[in-house]
Amino acid sequence: MGVPQNVVLERGLLRVIERPVRPGEDNFAGWELAYDVAIDGHEVLHSFLSLHEALQFVDMVAPATAD
C-alpha cells in the first residue's frame, strides 16, 4: 500500500504533492509533512518543508499564464 498523498497544485506537468515525512528522512527531522514538486507525479524535482516554498518554486519554473 502506498503512502497517502494530496495533490495541492497542478500546473502543466508539474504537481505539488503534500505527503507525510517518512521515518529516516534526516532533512525533514521534526516535521510531519513535506511538499514534493514532481513532474507528472513521478519524478520529484525538489522537496520542501513549506507549501509556500514549493509554490514559489513552481512559479519560478513554470509561471502561471493568463488565459
N, C-alpha and C positions, 0 to 999 in steps of 0.2 A: 504494500500500500504506500502511495506517495505522500510526501509532505504537503499539508494544506497550503494553498497559495491563493492570493487575492490579487487579481489584476486591477491596479489602481488607475492606469492610464494606458491608452494605446494611441500611438501616432505613427502612421505608416507601418513599417515593420518593427518598430521599437515598442516595447512594453515595459512598464514599471510594475514590478511584482512584489507585493508585501508577503513576507514569509517569516516563520519563527526561526530564531537563531538556533543552529544545531549545536549540540554539545561538542566541544573541541575546537570551535571556531574562535581562535585566540584573538583575532582582530575585533571581535564583537563581544568579548567577555563582559558580563554585567548588563548586557542589553537583551531584550526579549524579542525584538523584531529587527529585521533587516529589509532593505529595499534594493532589489536587483533590477538593473536596466539590462534587458535582454533583447536579442534580435529574434523576432518571431517566436518569442517564448522559449527558445532553445539555448543559444549561446549567450552566456552572461558577459556583458562588456565590463560592468563595474558594479560593485555593491556599496551601498551607503547605509549610514546609521539613521539618517532622517529622510523623510519623504521630500522635504524642501530641497535638500541637496540632490536627490535623484531627479526631481522635476527640473531643477536648474541645468543639470547635465543634459537631459533630453532637449531642453530649449536651446542649448548651445549646439548640440549635434544635429538636431532636426527641428529648426524653428517652425512654429505654427504658421500656417498660411491663411491669409484672409480669403475666404471663399465667397 
